[in-house]
Each structure stands twice: as C-alpha cells, then as structure tokens.
Amino acid sequence: MTGARRRWLGLVFISIAVALIIVDSTIVNVAIPSIIDDLDITSTQVQWVQESYTLVFAALLLVFGTLADRYGRRRILLTGVVIFALASVLAAMAQTGDLLIAARLVQGIGGAMVLPTTLSLINATFRGRDRGIAFAIWGSTIGGMVAVGPLLGGWLTTYFSWRWAFGINVPLGILIVAGILVFVSESRDAGEPRRIDGVGAVLSVITSATLVFGLIEGRTYGWWLTETAPTLGDWTWPFNLSIIPVAFLVTLVSGTAFIRWGLRRQRQGKSTLLAFSLFRIPSFRNGNIAALIVSLGEFGIILSLPLWLQNVLGYDALQTGFVLLALAIGSFVASGVAGALGNRVSPLTIVRVGIVAEILGVAGLGTVITVDATWLSIVPFLFVYGMGVGLATAQLTGVVLGDVPVDQSGQGSGTSSTARQIGSALGIAVLGTVLFTSVGLSLDARLAELEVPAATSAQIVDVVVDSAGAAIPSLDAQSPAVADAAREAFSEGTRYSAYAAAGFLVVGLLASLRLTGRPLEREELPVTAEVAG
C-alpha cells in the first residue's frame, strides 16, 4: 500500500473518531424524554446529563493536546477512544441519574483526549494542498455529525431504547481502534519527553472548568444574585450573592496565575503547558479570536430548533432528526466544494464565504420560524447553514494552525479547540437566555391578553420555561387558547435566538478581517516531529 493511500485511509478513521465524540454531544438531546421516563431523574439531573460532558471536555482539551505532543498523538487518541467506549458502556447500563452523570463525566475525559489529537495528527501527516483537503473533511465531519446525532438518537430511541444511543459507541470504538492501529503512524515531539508542567495543568483545568460552569449555569443559578441555590449532598449555597460571580472570579484569578506561571517558566527555559510563543504568530492569535466569536453563534440554533420542532410543530424525535439532516447534507457538500477549490481560492476566502452562508442560513431560519411553518420552509436554510459550517470550520482551523510548527501542533490544536468550546459554551448560555427569557416575557404578555389571572399565568410560564417547552402539548387538554399562546411565545423565542446567533456570526465575520490569509500550499514549514511507523 502506498504511503499516500495509507494516509487517506488513516484520515477516514480519524474522522470517524471525531464523529464519535461529536455525535455523542448531540445524540442525548432527543433521548432525554425517554431517559426521564426510565430513570425518573430530576430537572437538575437532566441539566447535568447534558452539561457534565461539555464541562469536562472543555476543561481538559489543552492538557491532553500538550500530552499528545510529548508522549505520542496516536497513543493519546487510542487511549481516549477506549476510555470513551468503556464510559459509554457504563452510561448504557446506568440504573440511576447519578450513575449516568458519572459516566458522562468519564466520556468527557475520553472526548478531550480525542479531539485535539485528531487535529494534530492531520497537521503532522498532511502537507500543502492535501492538508487543506484533510482539514475540510475534518471540519465537514463535525458539522455533519451535529445533525446526524439527533437523527441517529431519534431512530435508536424510537425503535430500540435510549440506552443504544450510548451503546452504539462500542462497535464504533472497536472499528476506530483497529483502523488507527493499521493506517495511522505515531508522531510526537522529537527527543525525550520533557517534564509536564503540573501546576500549569491544574490552573488550566480550574480556569476552563469554572468559566464553562459559569457560562452554562448562569441562567439557572442567577448571574449576580442567587435565583436557585446550588446544592451538594446536604449542603446548600447560603449566600444571596450567586455562585456564578464567584466562579468567574476564580476564573480570573486562576487564568491570570496560569499566564504568569507559564511566562515565568518560559523565561527559565522550562516546559510549559501552553507554548505562549504561538501567540506571536498573527494567524494563530487572530484566528483563535475569530474562532471563539464564530463559535458563539455557530451551533446555538441546533439547541433550540429541536425543542421548537417537537414541542411546537409536533414532530417526533425521528422526524426532527430527518429535518436536521439537511444541515449534514450541506456540510458534506461543502467538503467537496472546498476540495474542488483547491489552490484556486485562499483558505481565508473560503472561511469568509462560509461565515456569510451561516449568517444567511440562520437569519433565514429566523424569518420562517412560525407556528404554521413546515419542514419545506426550514430545510433550504438548514442546507445553506450546513454549507457554511462545513466551509468555515475546517478552513478556519487550517488558517489557525497553518503556521504552527508540527512539534507544537498538539498544543496549538488544543488551544484552538478550547477556544471553540469556550465560545460554544458562551453561545449556549447567551442563546439559551435569549430563548427562555423571550418565551417567558412573550407568554406572560399573551396570557395577560387572554385575561388569565396573574398567579395562574406565572405558574403556566414557569412550567413552559422550566420544561423547555415540553409542557406545551399537555396544555391543549386544559385550554387550547393557552396552548396556542405558548406555541406562539416559543416560536418567538426561537426566532430571537436565531437572530442573536446570526448577530454573533456577523461579529465573527468582522473579526476574520484581522486575518491575513495565504494558501495552505505555501512554503513548507520545517518538520521537527519524530514520526514512527
């Protein structure tokens, strides 16, 4: 087998590994109602089933990106896939909500080992024009899997069990491990591994974890004053000041300490978790800023759209998955378009075209989101949105890492992935706040027009918002007029959420103007990594 063919076959299994962790981050959304019925979990546990994975995932990306550079990218990738598959078994067999949450936490560890190593393996394996195509395939896989996740989850949940939404990861994990061992070569930094910066690792985890926790949980616990007191066992948060500002203060202190500690070690010639010198590279520095901002709006609509499709339009989980499949198709088409453009168009131009397509797609969705909408009016905009995701995600990654030396690609990709995850977490927090605040205000106003008593109105608003719209169908039996008002309000909130996402993408497009793009096939960077067959 030729070396070129082996590399491309290796990319197939690298992409499947990315698909594994991305699908799992979205597949749970459509399975949650069945999980609630089966395990009788509380609303707080529902939140943690969805969010514990993201929290651990984002907190550990940078750590594992650095470890991969030093101890072997393929080794860390394989370890992550095995951990992820074993945790999936625990999730599939969980008999309580707490056990499911614990399994999701372990899945987050495995996922954090997989994502940055796939990026750094591509960066180390492919050069020139091939690298651009490989990044396009990698990015389109992410975009496509965001839509395939709900479809697969809907099918498994409808015809089998929610447990298979996790169990499906086991055969996929075995396939990935076999393919990586056969077709992907090991690569690592040249020379003996240096001693890991333990203090930097701890500070990095604290910074990422507290920031993501604050962004995700702000709407629940209160952004400034305590609205819902967090509990841990028998202990309850006793202060009027919310835990969220405290979390952000810890983020600020630990983040500052992380930077100061890293710069000090760098001046002493010691190893650091993050290669701070990378931020002297304009494409890396400005590209990460743009990636973070774009991520604020990139996938936010995918969180609210399934809720609207099921609770307002009355689609089931599988039908919702089919509608979202348009996004996947658009993303995969974008992969072919990016590959066909090759050397004729710069990666940065493709990034900007992709962001523009995302803006048009998301804003277009906002214009058609009504209680009378049909899938025919939704699918075209989802396709355009998917095209934009496929074009922008991969090529922006290529721009960010294009000038990063191969021996620091794990650190670079870990930083890039962390920036995206933090951006996504902020987007989830902000767009979630826009959605549910808008729904609450709109429904309250509509119920006032129906002359519903204030106390009853407050109860209805709380039920609709707290259930994320799931209570809307049950309102029909009590009062069709109230149910219609709830559908109108939820449609309005979803529409505002879409417009907010489009606004973030506009800011991301403006941020991309600070980038100076050059084709990826420019002069080759010196290869300093050791590659072992």
C-alpha positions as CSV (number, residue, x, y, z in Angstrom):
1,M,0.0,0.0,0.0
2,T,1.4,3.4,-0.9
3,G,2.1,6.0,1.7
4,A,-0.5,8.4,0.2
5,R,-3.2,5.8,0.2
6,R,-2.4,4.8,3.8
7,R,-2.6,8.5,4.9
8,W,-6.1,9.0,3.4
9,L,-7.4,5.7,4.8
10,G,-6.0,6.9,8.2
11,L,-7.9,10.2,7.7
12,V,-11.1,8.1,7.4
13,F,-10.7,6.6,10.8
14,I,-9.5,9.9,12.3
15,S,-12.8,11.5,11.0
16,I,-14.8,8.6,12.4
17,A,-13.2,9.3,15.8
18,V,-14.2,12.9,15.6
19,A,-17.7,11.8,14.6
20,L,-17.9,9.6,17.6
21,I,-17.5,12.4,20.1
22,I,-19.5,15.0,18.2
23,V,-22.4,12.6,17.7
24,D,-22.5,11.8,21.4
25,S,-22.6,15.5,22.3
26,T,-25.8,15.9,20.3
27,I,-27.5,12.5,20.4
28,V,-28.5,12.9,24.0
29,N,-30.8,15.9,23.3
30,V,-33.5,13.8,21.6
31,A,-33.2,10.9,24.0
32,I,-33.7,13.0,27.2
33,P,-37.5,12.5,27.4
34,S,-37.1,8.7,27.4
35,I,-34.3,8.9,29.9
36,I,-36.5,10.9,32.2
37,D,-39.3,8.3,32.0
38,D,-37.0,5.4,32.5
39,L,-34.7,6.7,35.3
40,D,-37.1,9.2,36.9
41,I,-34.4,11.8,37.0
42,T,-35.0,15.4,38.3
43,S,-34.7,18.6,36.2
44,T,-31.3,19.3,37.9
45,Q,-30.0,15.9,36.8
46,V,-31.3,16.5,33.3
47,Q,-29.2,19.6,33.1
48,W,-26.1,17.7,34.3
49,V,-26.6,14.8,31.9
50,Q,-26.4,17.3,29.1
51,E,-23.7,19.6,30.5
52,S,-21.3,17.4,32.5
53,Y,-19.8,16.1,29.3
54,T,-19.2,19.6,27.9
55,L,-17.7,20.8,31.2
56,V,-15.0,18.1,31.5
57,F,-14.4,18.1,27.7
58,A,-13.6,21.8,27.6
59,A,-11.5,21.8,30.8
60,L,-9.1,19.1,29.6
61,L,-8.6,19.8,25.9
62,L,-5.4,21.9,26.5
63,V,-3.9,19.4,28.8
64,F,-4.3,16.4,26.5
65,G,-3.2,18.4,23.5
66,T,0.1,19.0,25.2
67,L,0.5,15.5,26.4
68,A,-0.2,14.2,22.9
69,D,2.7,16.2,21.5
70,R,5.1,14.8,24.1
71,Y,4.0,11.2,24.5
72,G,2.5,10.3,21.2
73,R,-0.5,11.6,19.4
74,R,-1.8,8.2,18.2
75,R,-1.3,6.8,21.7
76,I,-3.4,9.5,23.4
77,L,-6.0,9.2,20.6
78,L,-6.3,5.4,21.1
79,T,-6.5,5.8,24.9
80,G,-9.2,8.4,24.6
81,V,-11.3,6.2,22.3
82,V,-11.0,3.2,24.7
83,I,-12.0,5.4,27.7
84,F,-14.9,6.9,25.7
85,A,-16.2,3.4,24.7
86,L,-15.9,2.0,28.2
87,A,-17.7,5.0,29.7
88,S,-20.4,4.5,27.0
89,V,-21.0,1.0,28.4
90,L,-21.4,2.5,31.9
91,A,-23.9,5.1,30.5
92,A,-25.9,2.5,28.6
93,M,-26.1,0.3,31.8
94,A,-26.9,3.1,34.2
95,Q,-29.8,2.5,36.6
96,T,-29.8,5.9,38.2
97,G,-29.4,9.5,37.1
98,D,-26.3,9.9,39.3
99,L,-24.6,6.9,37.6
100,L,-25.4,8.3,34.2
101,I,-23.9,11.7,35.1
102,A,-20.8,10.0,36.3
103,A,-20.5,8.0,33.1
104,R,-20.9,11.3,31.1
105,L,-18.1,12.9,33.1
106,V,-15.8,10.0,32.1
107,Q,-16.9,10.3,28.5
108,G,-15.8,13.9,28.6
109,I,-12.3,12.8,29.6
110,G,-12.1,10.4,26.6
111,G,-13.5,13.1,24.3
112,A,-11.0,15.6,25.4
113,M,-8.2,13.1,24.5
114,V,-9.7,12.5,21.0
115,L,-10.4,15.9,19.6
116,P,-7.1,17.8,19.8
117,T,-5.1,14.7,18.8
118,T,-7.1,14.3,15.6
119,L,-6.3,17.8,14.7
120,S,-2.6,17.5,15.5
121,L,-2.3,14.1,13.6
122,I,-3.7,15.8,10.5
123,N,-1.4,18.7,10.9
124,A,1.6,16.4,11.2
125,T,0.6,13.9,8.5
126,F,-0.6,16.2,5.6
127,R,1.2,19.0,3.8
128,G,0.3,21.6,1.3
129,R,-2.9,21.2,-0.7
130,D,-3.6,17.8,0.9
131,R,-3.7,19.4,4.3
132,G,-6.4,21.9,3.2
133,I,-8.5,19.0,1.9
134,A,-7.9,17.0,5.1
135,F,-9.0,19.9,7.2
136,A,-12.1,20.3,5.0
137,I,-13.0,16.7,5.6
138,W,-12.4,17.0,9.3
139,G,-14.5,20.2,9.7
140,S,-17.3,18.9,7.5
141,T,-17.4,15.8,9.6
142,I,-18.0,17.9,12.7
143,G,-20.7,20.0,11.0
144,G,-22.4,16.9,9.6
145,M,-22.4,14.9,12.9
146,V,-24.1,17.8,14.7
147,A,-27.1,17.0,12.6
148,V,-26.6,13.2,12.3
149,G,-26.6,13.0,16.1
150,P,-30.3,13.9,16.6
151,L,-31.3,11.7,13.6
152,L,-29.4,8.7,15.0
153,G,-30.6,9.4,18.5
154,G,-34.2,9.7,17.3
155,W,-34.1,6.4,15.4
156,L,-32.4,4.5,18.2
157,T,-34.7,5.9,20.9
158,T,-37.9,5.4,18.8
159,Y,-37.3,1.9,17.7
160,F,-35.0,0.4,20.3
161,S,-34.0,2.2,23.6
162,W,-32.3,5.4,24.7
163,R,-29.5,3.0,26.0
164,W,-28.5,2.2,22.5
165,A,-27.8,6.0,22.0
166,F,-24.7,5.2,24.2
167,G,-24.3,1.5,23.3
168,I,-23.7,2.4,19.6
169,N,-20.3,3.9,20.6
170,V,-18.9,0.5,21.5
171,P,-18.8,-1.1,18.0
172,L,-17.7,2.3,16.6
173,G,-14.9,2.4,19.1
174,I,-13.6,-1.0,18.1
175,L,-13.7,0.0,14.5
176,I,-11.7,3.2,15.2
177,V,-9.1,1.4,17.3
178,A,-8.5,-1.2,14.6
179,G,-8.3,1.4,11.8
180,I,-6.0,3.8,13.7
181,L,-3.6,0.9,14.6
182,V,-3.4,-0.2,10.9
183,F,-3.4,3.1,9.0
184,V,-2.2,5.9,11.3
185,S,1.5,6.4,12.2
186,E,2.6,7.5,15.6
187,S,4.0,11.0,15.8
188,R,5.4,13.0,18.7
189,D,7.9,15.8,19.6
190,A,11.5,15.0,18.7
191,G,13.8,14.0,21.6
192,E,12.9,12.8,25.1
193,P,9.6,14.0,26.5
194,R,10.1,16.9,28.8
195,R,8.6,17.1,32.3
196,I,5.0,18.1,32.3
197,D,4.0,21.4,33.9
198,G,1.7,20.1,36.6
199,V,0.9,23.4,38.2
200,G,0.0,24.9,34.8
201,A,-2.2,21.9,34.1
202,V,-4.1,22.3,37.4
203,L,-4.5,26.1,36.8
204,S,-5.7,25.4,33.2
205,V,-8.3,22.9,34.3
206,I,-9.6,25.3,37.1
207,T,-9.7,28.2,34.6
208,S,-11.6,26.3,31.9
209,A,-13.9,24.4,34.3
210,T,-15.0,27.5,36.3
211,L,-15.5,29.6,33.1
212,V,-17.6,26.9,31.3
213,F,-19.5,26.2,34.5
214,G,-20.4,29.9,34.9
215,L,-21.4,30.3,31.3
216,I,-23.6,27.2,31.3
217,E,-25.2,27.6,34.7
218,G,-25.7,31.3,34.9
219,R,-29.3,31.2,33.8
220,T,-30.0,28.5,36.4
221,Y,-28.4,29.9,39.5
222,G,-28.5,33.6,38.6
223,W,-25.9,35.8,37.0
224,W,-25.5,38.1,40.1
225,L,-28.0,37.3,42.9
226,T,-29.0,33.7,43.8
227,E,-32.1,32.6,42.0
228,T,-31.7,28.9,42.6
229,A,-29.2,27.8,45.3
230,P,-26.9,25.0,44.2
231,T,-26.7,22.0,46.5
232,L,-24.1,19.3,47.1
233,G,-25.4,16.5,49.2
234,D,-26.9,18.1,52.4
235,W,-25.0,21.4,51.8
236,T,-26.8,24.3,50.1
237,W,-25.3,27.6,48.9
238,P,-26.1,30.0,51.8
239,F,-25.4,33.4,50.2
240,N,-27.6,35.9,48.4
241,L,-24.7,36.5,46.0
242,S,-24.9,33.9,43.3
243,I,-22.2,31.3,42.9
244,I,-21.7,32.4,39.3
245,P,-19.8,35.7,40.0
246,V,-17.7,33.6,42.4
247,A,-16.9,31.1,39.6
248,F,-16.0,33.9,37.3
249,L,-13.7,35.5,40.0
250,V,-11.9,32.1,40.3
251,T,-11.6,32.0,36.5
252,L,-10.0,35.5,36.5
253,V,-7.6,34.7,39.3
254,S,-6.6,31.2,38.1
255,G,-6.3,32.4,34.5
256,T,-4.0,35.3,35.5
257,A,-2.0,32.9,37.6
258,F,-1.8,30.4,34.7
259,I,-0.4,33.1,32.3
260,R,2.1,34.5,34.8
261,W,3.3,31.0,35.8
262,G,3.7,30.0,32.2
263,L,5.6,33.1,31.2
264,R,7.9,32.7,34.2
265,R,8.7,29.0,33.3
266,Q,9.2,30.0,29.7
267,R,11.8,32.7,30.7
268,Q,13.5,30.0,32.8
269,G,13.7,27.7,29.8
270,K,11.3,25.1,31.3
271,S,8.4,23.4,29.7
272,T,5.0,25.0,29.7
273,L,1.5,23.6,29.1
274,L,0.9,26.3,26.5
275,A,3.5,27.5,24.1
276,F,3.0,31.2,24.7
277,S,5.3,32.0,21.8
278,L,2.5,30.7,19.5
279,F,0.5,33.9,20.2
280,R,3.3,35.8,18.4
281,I,2.1,34.2,15.2
282,P,-0.6,36.5,13.8
283,S,-2.6,33.8,12.1
284,F,-2.8,31.8,15.3
285,R,-3.6,34.7,17.6
286,N,-6.2,36.4,15.4
287,G,-7.6,33.1,14.1
288,N,-8.4,31.9,17.7
289,I,-10.2,35.1,18.4
290,A,-12.2,34.8,15.3
291,A,-12.9,31.1,16.0
292,L,-14.1,31.8,19.5
293,I,-16.5,34.5,18.3
294,V,-17.9,32.4,15.4
295,S,-18.5,29.6,17.8
296,L,-20.8,31.8,19.9
297,G,-23.4,31.6,17.1
298,E,-22.4,28.6,15.1
299,F,-24.2,25.8,16.8
300,G,-26.5,27.6,19.1
301,I,-29.6,27.3,16.9
302,I,-29.2,23.5,17.0
303,L,-30.1,23.6,20.7
304,S,-33.3,25.5,20.3
305,L,-34.5,24.2,16.9
306,P,-35.2,20.5,18.0
307,L,-37.2,21.8,21.0
308,W,-39.3,24.0,18.7
309,L,-39.8,21.3,16.1
310,Q,-41.0,18.8,18.7
311,N,-43.0,20.9,21.1
312,V,-44.5,23.5,18.7
313,L,-44.8,21.7,15.3
314,G,-45.4,18.3,17.0
315,Y,-42.6,16.3,15.2
316,D,-41.3,13.2,16.9
317,A,-37.6,12.6,17.6
318,L,-37.0,10.7,14.3
319,Q,-38.8,13.3,12.2
320,T,-36.8,16.1,13.9
321,G,-33.6,14.2,13.0
322,F,-34.7,14.0,9.4
323,V,-35.2,17.7,9.2
324,L,-31.8,18.4,10.7
325,L,-30.3,16.0,8.2
326,A,-30.4,18.9,5.7
327,L,-27.6,20.5,7.8
328,A,-25.5,17.4,7.5
329,I,-26.0,17.2,3.7
330,G,-25.0,20.8,3.3
331,S,-21.9,20.3,5.4
332,F,-20.8,17.2,3.4
333,V,-21.4,19.0,0.1
334,A,-19.2,21.8,1.4
335,S,-16.4,19.3,1.9
336,G,-16.5,18.5,-1.8
337,V,-16.7,22.2,-2.7
338,A,-13.6,23.0,-0.6
339,G,-11.7,20.2,-2.1
340,A,-12.6,21.2,-5.6
341,L,-11.5,24.8,-5.0
342,G,-8.0,23.5,-4.1
343,N,-5.3,26.0,-4.8
344,R,-7.6,28.4,-6.7
345,V,-9.1,30.1,-3.6
346,S,-7.3,31.0,-0.4
347,P,-8.5,29.3,2.8
348,L,-9.4,32.7,4.3
349,T,-11.7,33.5,1.4
350,I,-13.4,30.1,2.0
351,V,-13.8,30.9,5.7
352,R,-15.5,34.3,5.0
353,V,-17.8,32.7,2.3
354,G,-18.7,30.0,4.9
355,I,-19.5,32.5,7.6
356,V,-21.6,34.6,5.2
357,A,-23.5,31.4,4.3
358,E,-24.0,30.6,8.0
359,I,-25.4,34.1,8.6
360,L,-27.8,33.8,5.6
361,G,-28.9,30.4,6.8
362,V,-29.5,31.2,10.4
363,A,-31.1,34.6,9.7
364,G,-33.3,32.9,7.1
365,L,-34.4,30.4,9.7
366,G,-35.5,33.2,11.9
367,T,-37.8,34.5,9.2
368,V,-39.6,31.2,8.7
369,I,-40.0,30.1,12.3
370,T,-43.7,30.4,13.0
371,V,-46.4,28.1,14.4
372,D,-47.5,27.4,10.9
373,A,-44.1,26.6,9.4
374,T,-43.4,23.3,7.6
375,W,-40.3,21.4,7.0
376,L,-40.2,22.6,3.4
377,S,-39.6,26.1,4.5
378,I,-36.9,25.1,7.1
379,V,-34.8,22.6,5.1
380,P,-33.3,25.1,2.5
381,F,-32.0,27.4,5.1
382,L,-30.6,24.5,7.1
383,F,-28.8,23.3,4.0
384,V,-27.2,26.7,3.4
385,Y,-26.3,26.9,7.1
386,G,-24.7,23.4,6.8
387,M,-22.7,24.6,3.8
388,G,-21.4,27.5,5.8
389,V,-20.4,25.3,8.8
390,G,-18.6,22.9,6.5
391,L,-16.6,25.6,4.7
392,A,-15.8,27.8,7.7
393,T,-15.0,25.3,10.4
394,A,-12.3,23.3,8.6
395,Q,-10.7,26.2,6.8
396,L,-10.5,28.4,9.8
397,T,-8.8,25.6,11.6
398,G,-6.3,25.4,8.8
399,V,-5.7,29.1,9.0
400,V,-5.2,29.0,12.8
401,L,-2.7,26.0,12.7
402,G,-1.2,26.7,9.3
403,D,1.9,28.5,10.7
404,V,2.2,26.4,13.9
405,P,5.3,24.1,13.9
406,V,4.4,20.5,13.8
407,D,6.1,19.7,17.1
408,Q,3.7,22.2,18.8
409,S,0.6,21.1,16.8
410,G,-1.0,19.4,19.8
411,Q,-0.7,22.5,21.9
412,G,-1.9,24.6,19.0
413,S,-4.9,22.4,18.3
414,G,-5.7,22.1,22.0
415,T,-5.8,25.8,22.3
416,S,-7.9,26.2,19.1
417,S,-10.4,23.5,20.3
418,T,-10.6,25.1,23.8
419,A,-11.3,28.5,22.2
420,R,-14.1,26.9,20.2
421,Q,-15.5,25.1,23.2
422,I,-15.5,28.2,25.4
423,G,-17.2,30.1,22.5
424,S,-19.8,27.4,22.2
425,A,-20.4,27.4,26.0
426,L,-20.9,31.2,25.9
427,G,-23.2,30.8,22.9
428,I,-25.3,28.2,24.7
429,A,-25.5,30.4,27.8
430,V,-26.4,33.6,25.9
431,L,-28.7,32.0,23.3
432,G,-30.4,29.9,26.0
433,T,-31.0,33.0,28.0
434,V,-32.4,34.8,24.9
435,L,-34.7,31.8,24.1
436,F,-36.2,31.3,27.5
437,T,-36.3,34.9,28.6
438,S,-38.1,35.8,25.4
439,V,-40.5,32.8,25.8
440,G,-41.3,33.9,29.3
441,L,-41.9,37.6,28.5
442,S,-43.9,36.8,25.4
443,L,-46.1,34.2,27.0
444,D,-46.8,36.4,30.0
445,A,-47.9,39.2,27.7
446,R,-50.1,36.8,25.7
447,L,-51.7,35.3,28.8
448,A,-52.5,38.8,30.0
449,E,-54.4,39.5,26.7
450,L,-56.4,36.3,27.4
451,E,-57.2,37.8,30.9
452,V,-55.6,34.8,32.7
453,P,-55.2,35.6,36.4
454,A,-51.7,36.7,37.3
455,A,-51.0,33.8,39.7
456,T,-52.1,31.2,37.1
457,S,-50.2,33.0,34.4
458,A,-47.0,32.8,36.5
459,Q,-47.5,29.1,37.0
460,I,-48.0,28.4,33.3
461,V,-45.0,30.5,32.3
462,D,-42.8,28.7,34.8
463,V,-44.0,25.2,33.6
464,V,-43.4,26.0,30.0
465,V,-40.0,27.6,30.5
466,D,-38.7,25.1,33.0
467,S,-39.7,22.2,30.8
468,A,-38.1,23.8,27.8
469,G,-41.4,23.7,26.0
470,A,-42.2,20.0,26.7
471,A,-45.3,21.0,28.7
472,I,-46.9,22.8,25.7
473,P,-48.7,19.7,24.2
474,S,-50.3,18.9,27.6
475,L,-51.8,22.4,27.8
476,D,-54.2,21.6,24.9
477,A,-56.3,19.4,27.2
478,Q,-56.7,22.3,29.7
479,S,-57.1,25.3,27.3
480,P,-56.4,25.3,23.6
481,A,-56.1,29.1,23.7
482,V,-53.4,28.9,26.3
483,A,-51.6,26.2,24.4
484,D,-51.7,28.3,21.2
485,A,-50.3,31.3,23.2
486,A,-47.4,29.1,24.4
487,R,-46.7,27.9,20.9
488,E,-46.6,31.5,19.6
489,A,-44.3,32.5,22.5
490,F,-41.9,29.6,22.0
491,S,-41.8,30.4,18.3
492,E,-41.0,34.0,19.1
493,G,-38.2,33.0,21.5
494,T,-36.7,30.6,18.9
495,R,-36.8,33.3,16.3
496,Y,-35.0,35.8,18.6
497,S,-32.4,33.1,19.4
498,A,-31.8,32.6,15.7
499,Y,-31.3,36.3,15.1
500,A,-28.9,36.5,18.1
501,A,-26.9,33.6,16.6
502,A,-26.7,35.5,13.3
503,G,-25.5,38.6,15.1
504,F,-22.7,36.7,16.7
505,L,-21.7,35.3,13.3
506,V,-21.6,38.9,11.9
507,V,-19.2,39.8,14.7
508,G,-17.1,36.7,13.8
509,L,-17.0,37.8,10.2
510,L,-15.8,41.2,11.2
511,A,-13.1,39.5,13.4
512,S,-11.9,37.5,10.4
513,L,-11.0,40.8,8.7
514,R,-7.9,40.9,11.0
515,L,-6.6,37.7,9.4
516,T,-4.2,37.7,6.5
517,G,-4.9,34.6,4.5
518,R,-2.4,32.7,2.4
519,P,-2.9,29.4,0.6
520,L,-2.0,26.4,2.6
521,E,0.3,25.2,-0.1
522,R,2.8,28.0,0.7
523,E,6.4,27.2,1.5
524,E,6.6,24.1,3.7
525,L,7.1,24.6,7.4
526,P,10.1,22.8,8.9
527,V,9.2,19.3,10.2
528,T,10.7,18.7,13.6
529,A,8.4,16.0,14.8
530,E,9.5,12.4,15.1
531,V,7.3,10.1,13.1
532,A,7.3,6.4,13.9
533,G,5.9,3.8,11.6
